[in-house]
């Protein structure tokens, strides 16, 4: 019943938002903003017969590479920072200093290091995902209950076993939160890279729409990105509920 109520509230929120958008857009110029009825029709047409699906596939490829690399490096480093004061003292000042720099400010360096194409775009996804995942995982590793570690030690667990059997399972809620935040930031990095570097894939379609003052085309890509983010978030939530059912029980 609670799940049905949550779905109903979400549906009401989405339908209400679309209705307000429709009413507001109907009273404005089509050059300024297109109504959702036009935007969704345009998206359906472009998906069925246009370049949207190949562009989406290209965008997802660079997202996958950058995000997987961010996860593979940020999770072990976050666990090390969270559980080792020495590692934290050595690494955190540098990471905090870099974290304060807006990721877009790294674009000129990525251009020099990787060029305009796929490696540079994947690198920006990595940069925008890495720190979000790292900070959240480190916070989760720090917040492991000392009593859990004491129980593990009482059963003779060594440091590696404590990390594998106590720290990592206890940090899973933070880890899933890190994946959700990092994935959203990765999607942001994906489209930012396609707008700042060579205009290709979904970013290229957005630039073409802007040059033609095609707000329906622009908004259709934005709606597609919203749907992509929603599907990714809900997929990770479903995985979290399956892995951590106790975490969702009141």
C-alpha positions in Angstrom: 0.0 0.0 0.0 2.8 2.4 0.9 4.5 1.7 -2.5 1.2 2.4 -4.3 0.8 5.6 -2.4 4.3 6.7 -3.4 3.8 5.9 -7.0 0.5 7.8 -7.0 2.1 10.9 -5.5 4.9 10.8 -8.0 2.4 10.5 -10.8 0.4 13.4 -9.5 3.5 15.5 -9.3 4.6 14.7 -12.8 1.2 15.2 -14.4 0.7 18.5 -12.5 4.1 19.7 -13.6 3.4 18.8 -17.3 -0.1 20.5 -17.1 1.5 23.7 -15.8 4.1 23.6 -18.5 1.4 23.0 -21.1 -0.6 26.0 -19.9 2.4 28.3 -19.7 3.8 27.3 -23.1 0.4 27.8 -24.8 0.5 31.5 -23.9 4.1 32.0 -25.1 5.8 32.1 -28.5 6.9 28.7 -29.9 10.3 30.1 -30.4 10.7 30.7 -26.6 9.2 27.4 -25.3 7.3 24.5 -26.8 4.5 22.8 -24.9 5.0 19.2 -23.7 2.5 17.8 -26.1 4.6 19.1 -29.0 7.9 18.1 -27.3 6.8 14.5 -26.6 5.5 14.1 -30.1 8.8 15.4 -31.5 10.7 13.0 -29.3 8.7 10.1 -30.4 9.1 11.0 -34.1 12.9 11.5 -33.7 13.3 8.2 -31.9 11.3 6.3 -34.5 12.9 7.8 -37.6 15.6 10.2 -36.6 19.2 10.3 -35.3 18.3 10.2 -31.6 18.9 6.5 -30.9 22.4 6.4 -32.5 23.3 9.7 -30.7 22.0 8.2 -27.4 24.1 5.1 -28.0 27.2 7.2 -28.6 26.6 9.3 -25.5 26.0 6.2 -23.3 29.3 4.7 -24.5 31.3 7.6 -23.1 29.2 7.7 -20.0 29.8 4.0 -19.3 33.6 4.3 -19.7 34.0 7.4 -17.6 31.6 6.2 -14.9 33.1 2.7 -14.6 36.6 4.2 -14.3 35.3 6.6 -11.6 33.7 3.8 -9.6 36.7 1.5 -9.9 39.1 4.2 -8.5 36.8 6.2 -6.1 35.4 3.3 -4.1 38.7 1.8 -3.0 40.3 5.2 -2.4 37.2 6.3 -0.4 37.3 3.2 1.8 41.0 3.8 2.4 40.5 7.5 3.3 37.6 6.6 5.6 39.3 3.9 7.5 42.9 5.0 7.6 43.8 8.4 9.3 47.3 8.2 7.7 45.9 7.9 4.2 43.3 10.6 4.9 46.0 13.0 6.2 48.1 12.3 3.1 45.4 12.5 0.4 42.5 14.6 1.6 44.2 18.0 1.4 45.1 17.5 -2.2 41.7 16.0 -3.1 39.8 18.8 -1.3 41.8 21.4 -3.1 41.0 19.8 -6.5 37.4 19.2 -5.5 37.0 23.0 -5.0 37.8 23.6 -8.7 34.6 23.5 -10.9 34.9 20.5 -13.3 34.2 22.8 -16.3 37.5 24.6 -15.4 39.3 21.3 -16.3 38.0 21.4 -19.9 41.0 23.3 -21.3 43.4 20.8 -19.7 41.3 17.9 -21.0 41.5 19.4 -24.5 45.3 19.6 -24.3 45.7 16.1 -22.8 43.0 14.1 -24.7 41.9 16.2 -27.7 38.3 16.8 -28.8 36.9 13.3 -29.1 35.9 10.2 -27.2 38.8 10.1 -24.6 38.3 13.8 -23.6 34.5 13.3 -23.2 35.0 10.1 -21.1 37.6 12.0 -19.0 35.1 14.8 -18.2 32.5 12.2 -17.1 35.2 10.6 -14.9 36.2 14.0 -13.3 32.6 14.9 -12.6 31.7 11.5 -11.1 34.9 10.7 -9.2 34.8 13.2 -6.4 31.1 12.8 -5.7 31.6 9.0 -5.3 34.8 9.4 -3.3 33.4 11.9 -0.7 30.3 9.8 -0.1 32.1 6.5 0.2 34.7 8.0 2.6 31.9 9.4 4.8 30.3 5.9 4.8 33.5 4.2 5.8 34.1 6.7 8.6 30.6 6.1 10.0 30.9 2.3 10.5 29.9 1.5 14.1 33.0 0.8 16.2 31.0 -2.0 17.9 30.7 -3.9 14.6 34.5 -3.7 14.2 35.0 -4.9 17.8 32.8 -7.9 17.1 34.8 -8.7 14.0 38.0 -8.5 15.9 36.7 -10.7 18.6 36.1 -13.4 16.0 39.7 -13.1 14.9 39.2 -11.2 11.7 42.3 -9.5 10.3 42.3 -6.1 8.6 41.4 -7.4 5.2 38.6 -9.5 6.5 37.3 -6.5 8.5 37.1 -4.4 5.4 35.5 -7.2 3.3 33.0 -8.5 5.9 32.3 -5.5 8.1 33.3 -2.1 6.6 32.1 -2.8 3.1 28.7 -4.3 4.1 28.1 -1.5 6.7 29.0 1.1 4.1 26.6 -0.2 1.4 23.9 2.4 2.0 26.5 5.1 1.4 27.9 3.3 -1.5 24.6 3.1 -3.3 24.0 6.8 -2.5 27.4 7.5 -4.0 26.5 5.6 -7.2 23.3 7.5 -7.6 24.9 10.9 -7.1 27.9 10.0 -9.2 25.8 8.6 -12.1 23.7 11.9 -12.2 26.9 13.9 -12.2 28.2 11.6 -14.9 25.2 12.3 -17.1 25.8 16.0 -16.5 29.4 15.5 -17.6 28.4 13.5 -20.6 26.2 16.3 -22.1 28.6 19.0 -21.0 31.5 17.3 -22.8 29.4 17.0 -26.0 28.6 20.7 -25.8 32.1 21.9 -25.0 34.2 19.5 -27.1 33.3 18.4 -30.6 29.5 18.7 -30.9 28.4 15.1 -31.4 25.7 12.7 -30.2 23.0 14.3 -28.0 25.0 17.5 -27.5 25.4 17.8 -31.2 21.6 17.5 -31.7 21.1 20.2 -29.0 23.5 22.6 -30.8 21.8 22.0 -34.1 18.4 22.8 -32.4 19.8 25.9 -30.9 21.1 27.1 -34.2 17.7 26.6 -35.8 15.8 28.1 -32.8 14.1 24.7 -32.6 12.9 24.7 -29.0 10.8 21.6 -29.4 13.9 19.7 -30.6 16.0 21.1 -27.8 13.5 20.3 -25.1 13.0 16.8 -26.6 16.7 16.1 -25.9 16.4 17.5 -22.4 13.3 15.3 -21.7 15.3 12.3 -23.0 18.1 13.2 -20.5 15.5 13.5 -17.7 14.1 10.1 -18.6 17.6 8.6 -18.7 18.4 10.0 -15.3 15.1 8.8 -13.9 15.6 5.3 -15.2 19.2 5.1 -13.9 18.1 6.3 -10.5 15.2 4.0 -10.2 17.4 1.1 -11.4 19.9 1.8 -8.7 17.2 2.1 -6.1 15.7 -1.2 -7.1 19.2 -2.8 -6.8 19.6 -1.2 -3.4 16.2 -2.5 -2.2 17.1 -6.0 -3.3 20.6 -5.9 -1.7 19.5 -4.0 1.5 15.9 -4.7 2.2 16.4 -3.9 5.9 17.4 -0.4 4.9 14.0 0.4 3.5 11.9 -0.9 6.3 10.5 1.6 8.7 
